[in-house]
Amino acid sequence: MLATPHEPEPKLGRHEVPRKQIIRRAMDLVDQHDGEYLSLEQLAAVAGVSERTLRDTFHWYSGIPPVQYLNRRILHQVRKACKTADPFKTTVTSIATQFGVWQFGRMARNIASSSANVPP
């Protein structure tokens, strides 16, 4: 019995993906497609997890759902670009549209209601 190599039985169900790996995979996709719309389904697929697991992981990581995280990230990018732009040559509208923002009323509401800074 000792001479025979013992192979562990495979676990049933899904394999566990570490949380940090899920975030890293999702954020790599976001960085590759900066300024483009990405769905929750796309993020979950690239991370190799279900949408529910992705939501739970983002809550663990940032305290907010992934869609809200991405929206805040875009707002942060727009704000950063506005701060560095020449106010005589650039408009907020032109900067916002560069980052895929087309609903300016919603952007203004999100800015007003956003109390947490999300890093780029």
matplotlib code that plots the C-alpha trace (Angstrom):
import matplotlib.pyplot as plt

x = [0.0, 2.8, 4.7, 1.6, 1.5, -1.8, -3.5, -5.9, -9.5, -10.6, -12.8, -16.4, -17.9, -16.1, -12.5, -11.9, -10.3, -8.5, -10.2, -7.1, -6.8, -10.4, -9.9, -6.6, -8.1, -11.1, -9.0, -6.6, -9.5, -10.7, -7.2, -7.0, -10.3, -10.0, -12.9, -15.0, -18.2, -17.6, -20.5, -20.6, -20.8, -17.6, -15.7, -17.0, -16.0, -12.4, -12.1, -13.4, -16.1, -19.9, -21.4, -22.5, -18.9, -17.6, -20.1, -19.2, -15.5, -15.9, -17.9, -15.0, -12.4, -14.0, -17.2, -19.3, -20.6, -18.4, -20.6, -20.6, -16.8, -16.3, -18.6, -16.6, -13.4, -14.6, -15.7, -12.2, -10.6, -12.8, -12.0, -8.3, -8.4, -10.5, -7.9, -5.0, -6.9, -6.5, -9.9, -9.6, -9.3, -11.2, -14.7, -16.0, -18.3, -15.4, -13.4, -16.4, -17.2, -13.5, -14.3, -17.6, -19.9, -22.9, -25.5, -24.2, -27.1, -26.4, -22.7, -23.5, -25.8, -23.1, -20.5, -22.8, -23.7, -20.2, -18.5, -15.7, -12.7, -11.8, -8.2, -7.5]
y = [0.0, 2.4, 1.6, 2.5, 6.2, 7.6, 10.1, 12.5, 12.3, 15.2, 17.7, 17.8, 21.1, 24.2, 25.0, 27.9, 31.0, 33.3, 36.7, 38.7, 36.7, 37.4, 41.1, 41.1, 39.3, 41.6, 44.8, 43.6, 43.4, 46.9, 48.3, 46.6, 48.1, 51.5, 53.8, 51.0, 49.6, 46.2, 44.1, 42.2, 39.0, 39.8, 40.6, 37.3, 35.3, 36.6, 36.1, 32.5, 32.9, 33.4, 36.9, 36.4, 35.4, 38.5, 40.8, 39.2, 39.6, 43.3, 43.9, 42.2, 44.3, 47.7, 47.6, 48.3, 46.3, 46.0, 48.2, 51.0, 50.5, 50.9, 54.0, 55.6, 54.7, 56.5, 59.5, 59.6, 59.5, 62.3, 64.4, 63.8, 64.8, 67.9, 69.0, 68.7, 70.1, 73.6, 75.3, 77.6, 74.7, 71.7, 71.3, 68.9, 67.4, 66.5, 65.0, 63.0, 61.6, 60.4, 58.1, 56.9, 59.1, 60.3, 60.9, 64.1, 64.5, 61.0, 61.8, 65.0, 63.1, 60.4, 63.0, 64.6, 61.3, 59.7, 60.1, 57.5, 57.9, 55.0, 54.7, 54.5]
z = [0.0, 0.7, -2.5, -4.6, -5.4, -4.0, -6.3, -4.6, -5.7, -7.9, -6.1, -7.3, -8.5, -9.6, -8.9, -6.6, -8.1, -5.7, -5.2, -6.1, -9.4, -10.3, -9.7, -11.6, -14.7, -14.8, -14.4, -17.1, -19.5, -18.4, -18.9, -22.4, -23.4, -21.7, -22.5, -24.0, -22.6, -20.9, -19.7, -16.4, -18.5, -20.3, -17.1, -15.5, -18.5, -18.6, -14.9, -15.2, -12.7, -12.6, -12.5, -8.9, -7.9, -9.7, -7.9, -4.5, -5.2, -6.2, -3.0, -1.1, -2.9, -3.2, -1.3, -4.4, -7.4, -10.5, -12.7, -10.1, -9.7, -13.5, -13.6, -10.8, -12.6, -15.7, -13.7, -12.1, -15.6, -16.8, -13.8, -14.2, -17.9, -17.1, -14.5, -17.0, -20.1, -21.4, -20.5, -23.6, -26.0, -24.4, -23.2, -20.6, -23.2, -25.5, -22.6, -21.4, -24.9, -25.2, -22.2, -23.6, -21.6, -23.6, -20.9, -19.4, -16.9, -15.5, -15.3, -13.3, -11.0, -10.5, -9.7, -7.2, -5.5, -5.6, -2.3, -2.7, -4.9, -7.0, -8.2, -11.9]

ax = plt.figure().add_subplot(projection="3d")
ax.plot(x, y, z, "-o")
ax.set_aspect("equal")
plt.show()
